[in-house]
Amino acid sequence: MALRLREHVEHLLSKLALAKESKRQRARSKQEAPSSAPSSAPSSSSRRRGKHRQKRKRKRKHRALSRGEDLHALIGSLESAMVRGAAAQTEALEASIRAEHSRNVAALLSATPPRL
Protein backbone atom coordinates (compact mmCIF):
# COMPACT_ATOMS: atom_id res chain seq x y z
CA MET A 1 0.00 0.00 0.00
CA ALA A 2 2.70 2.47 1.02
CA LEU A 3 4.82 1.48 -1.99
CA ARG A 4 1.90 2.01 -4.36
CA LEU A 5 1.17 5.38 -2.75
CA ARG A 6 4.82 6.39 -3.08
CA GLU A 7 4.86 5.37 -6.79
CA HIS A 8 1.68 7.37 -7.41
CA VAL A 9 3.13 10.42 -5.66
CA GLU A 10 6.39 10.14 -7.62
CA HIS A 11 4.38 9.91 -10.86
CA LEU A 12 2.46 13.07 -9.94
CA LEU A 13 5.69 14.86 -9.05
CA SER A 14 7.26 13.95 -12.39
CA LYS A 15 4.16 15.24 -14.22
CA LEU A 16 4.37 18.47 -12.23
CA ALA A 17 8.07 18.86 -13.05
CA LEU A 18 7.38 18.26 -16.76
CA ALA A 19 4.60 20.86 -16.72
CA LYS A 20 6.87 23.43 -15.06
CA GLU A 21 9.67 22.73 -17.53
CA SER A 22 7.37 23.10 -20.54
CA LYS A 23 6.09 26.38 -19.07
CA ARG A 24 9.68 27.63 -18.75
CA GLN A 25 10.41 26.62 -22.35
CA ARG A 26 7.31 28.43 -23.63
CA ALA A 27 8.32 31.57 -21.72
CA ARG A 28 11.86 31.32 -23.14
CA SER A 29 10.63 30.89 -26.71
CA LYS A 30 8.24 33.82 -26.27
CA GLN A 31 11.10 36.08 -25.18
CA GLU A 32 13.38 34.97 -28.02
CA ALA A 33 10.84 35.38 -30.84
CA PRO A 34 8.67 38.48 -30.43
CA SER A 35 5.31 38.17 -32.15
CA SER A 36 4.84 40.11 -35.36
CA ALA A 37 2.31 42.94 -35.29
CA PRO A 38 -1.03 42.09 -36.91
CA SER A 39 -1.73 43.69 -40.27
CA SER A 40 -4.99 45.27 -39.11
CA ALA A 41 -5.74 46.42 -35.58
CA PRO A 42 -8.49 44.38 -33.89
CA SER A 43 -11.75 46.04 -32.94
CA SER A 44 -12.18 47.15 -29.34
CA SER A 45 -14.69 44.38 -28.55
CA SER A 46 -12.43 41.62 -29.84
CA ARG A 47 -9.48 43.19 -27.98
CA ARG A 48 -11.57 43.18 -24.77
CA ARG A 49 -12.50 39.55 -25.38
CA GLY A 50 -8.85 38.70 -25.90
CA LYS A 51 -7.85 40.45 -22.68
CA HIS A 52 -10.58 38.63 -20.78
CA ARG A 53 -9.44 35.32 -22.26
CA GLN A 54 -5.86 36.04 -21.17
CA LYS A 55 -7.05 36.92 -17.68
CA ARG A 56 -8.98 33.65 -17.39
CA LYS A 57 -5.96 31.75 -18.67
CA ARG A 58 -3.70 33.41 -16.07
CA LYS A 59 -6.14 32.58 -13.29
CA ARG A 60 -6.35 28.98 -14.45
CA LYS A 61 -2.56 28.68 -14.49
CA HIS A 62 -2.33 30.23 -11.04
CA ARG A 63 -4.89 27.78 -9.68
CA ALA A 64 -2.98 24.89 -11.23
CA LEU A 65 0.28 26.11 -9.69
CA SER A 66 -1.29 26.55 -6.27
CA ARG A 67 -2.69 23.03 -6.58
CA GLY A 68 0.83 21.85 -7.30
CA GLU A 69 2.07 23.52 -4.11
CA ASP A 70 -0.82 21.90 -2.25
CA LEU A 71 0.31 18.58 -3.72
CA HIS A 72 3.80 19.10 -2.28
CA ALA A 73 2.32 19.86 1.15
CA LEU A 74 0.08 16.80 0.92
CA ILE A 75 3.04 14.60 -0.03
CA GLY A 76 5.03 15.90 2.95
CA SER A 77 2.18 15.25 5.37
CA LEU A 78 1.61 11.77 3.90
CA GLU A 79 5.28 10.89 4.25
CA SER A 80 5.40 12.08 7.86
CA ALA A 81 2.19 10.16 8.62
CA MET A 82 3.71 7.04 7.06
CA VAL A 83 6.84 7.47 9.20
CA ARG A 84 4.74 7.99 12.33
CA GLY A 85 2.60 4.97 11.46
CA ALA A 86 5.67 2.81 10.91
CA ALA A 87 7.16 3.94 14.23
CA ALA A 88 3.91 3.22 16.08
CA GLN A 89 3.66 -0.18 14.41
CA THR A 90 7.26 -0.99 15.39
CA GLU A 91 6.63 0.06 19.00
CA ALA A 92 3.49 -2.08 19.19
CA LEU A 93 5.38 -5.06 17.75
CA GLU A 94 8.23 -4.61 20.26
CA ALA A 95 5.73 -4.39 23.14
CA SER A 96 3.98 -7.58 22.04
CA ILE A 97 7.35 -9.37 21.71
CA ARG A 98 8.34 -8.21 25.22
CA ALA A 99 4.99 -9.38 26.64
CA GLU A 100 5.30 -12.76 24.91
CA HIS A 101 8.86 -13.13 26.19
CA SER A 102 7.86 -12.35 29.78
CA ARG A 103 4.95 -14.83 29.53
CA ASN A 104 7.33 -17.51 28.24
CA VAL A 105 9.82 -16.83 31.05
CA ALA A 106 7.04 -16.96 33.66
CA ALA A 107 5.75 -20.25 32.23
CA LEU A 108 9.24 -21.76 32.28
CA LEU A 109 9.86 -20.63 35.85
CA SER A 110 6.54 -22.04 37.07
CA ALA A 111 7.05 -25.34 35.22
CA THR A 112 10.49 -26.18 36.65
CA PRO A 113 10.60 -27.28 40.29
CA PRO A 114 12.91 -25.26 42.52
CA ARG A 115 16.28 -26.88 43.25
CA LEU A 116 17.24 -27.52 46.83
C-alpha positions in Angstrom: 0.0 0.0 0.0 2.7 2.5 1.0 4.8 1.5 -2.0 1.9 2.0 -4.4 1.2 5.4 -2.8 4.8 6.4 -3.1 4.9 5.4 -6.8 1.7 7.4 -7.4 3.1 10.4 -5.7 6.4 10.1 -7.6 4.4 9.9 -10.9 2.5 13.1 -9.9 5.7 14.9 -9.0 7.3 13.9 -12.4 4.2 15.2 -14.2 4.4 18.5 -12.2 8.1 18.9 -13.0 7.4 18.3 -16.8 4.6 20.9 -16.7 6.9 23.4 -15.1 9.7 22.7 -17.5 7.4 23.1 -20.5 6.1 26.4 -19.1 9.7 27.6 -18.8 10.4 26.6 -22.3 7.3 28.4 -23.6 8.3 31.6 -21.7 11.9 31.3 -23.1 10.6 30.9 -26.7 8.2 33.8 -26.3 11.1 36.1 -25.2 13.4 35.0 -28.0 10.8 35.4 -30.8 8.7 38.5 -30.4 5.3 38.2 -32.2 4.8 40.1 -35.4 2.3 42.9 -35.3 -1.0 42.1 -36.9 -1.7 43.7 -40.3 -5.0 45.3 -39.1 -5.7 46.4 -35.6 -8.5 44.4 -33.9 -11.7 46.0 -32.9 -12.2 47.1 -29.3 -14.7 44.4 -28.5 -12.4 41.6 -29.8 -9.5 43.2 -28.0 -11.6 43.2 -24.8 -12.5 39.5 -25.4 -8.9 38.7 -25.9 -7.8 40.4 -22.7 -10.6 38.6 -20.8 -9.4 35.3 -22.3 -5.9 36.0 -21.2 -7.1 36.9 -17.7 -9.0 33.6 -17.4 -6.0 31.8 -18.7 -3.7 33.4 -16.1 -6.1 32.6 -13.3 -6.4 29.0 -14.4 -2.6 28.7 -14.5 -2.3 30.2 -11.0 -4.9 27.8 -9.7 -3.0 24.9 -11.2 0.3 26.1 -9.7 -1.3 26.5 -6.3 -2.7 23.0 -6.6 0.8 21.8 -7.3 2.1 23.5 -4.1 -0.8 21.9 -2.3 0.3 18.6 -3.7 3.8 19.1 -2.3 2.3 19.9 1.1 0.1 16.8 0.9 3.0 14.6 0.0 5.0 15.9 2.9 2.2 15.2 5.4 1.6 11.8 3.9 5.3 10.9 4.3 5.4 12.1 7.9 2.2 10.2 8.6 3.7 7.0 7.1 6.8 7.5 9.2 4.7 8.0 12.3 2.6 5.0 11.5 5.7 2.8 10.9 7.2 3.9 14.2 3.9 3.2 16.1 3.7 -0.2 14.4 7.3 -1.0 15.4 6.6 0.1 19.0 3.5 -2.1 19.2 5.4 -5.1 17.8 8.2 -4.6 20.3 5.7 -4.4 23.1 4.0 -7.6 22.0 7.3 -9.4 21.7 8.3 -8.2 25.2 5.0 -9.4 26.6 5.3 -12.8 24.9 8.9 -13.1 26.2 7.9 -12.4 29.8 5.0 -14.8 29.5 7.3 -17.5 28.2 9.8 -16.8 31.0 7.0 -17.0 33.7 5.8 -20.2 32.2 9.2 -21.8 32.3 9.9 -20.6 35.8 6.5 -22.0 37.1 7.1 -25.3 35.2 10.5 -26.2 36.7 10.6 -27.3 40.3 12.9 -25.3 42.5 16.3 -26.9 43.3 17.2 -27.5 46.8 
